[in-house]
Amino acid sequence: MKIRLIREDTIKEFLKDNTGSRAAFTGWLNSLNSADWNTINDIKQTFNSADFIGENRIVFNIGGNNYRMICKLHFGKKKVHLYIKWIGTHTDYDRLCSNNEQYTVSKY
């Protein structure tokens, strides 16, 4: 199934303050746009460094692990819905995890 990215504009907002991440996120979006997912294993084939953290959440490592993005995942009948919940640097993500917020954060 094709993927519908919800709140893609949050990536554009992140890029305004993090211009060095543009190539990494562009590559990630290109991979996402050509992906065809029917199972969680398909996600790992597209993004082998993705981590499933529970609560239907997945963490994408972007730009050689310099950036992280937390998304909520829902397999619909015709599309996979990927809801962006948080975007930040790896250091920001580590801070988030130190407070166990990666499971509940919903910045967007």
Secondary structure, 3 states (H helix, E strand, C coil): CEEEEECCHHHHHHHHHCHHHHHHHHHHHHHHHCCCCCCHHHHHHHCCCCEEEECCEEEEEECCCCEEEEEEEEECCCEEEEEEEEEEEHHHHHHHHHCCHHHCCCCC
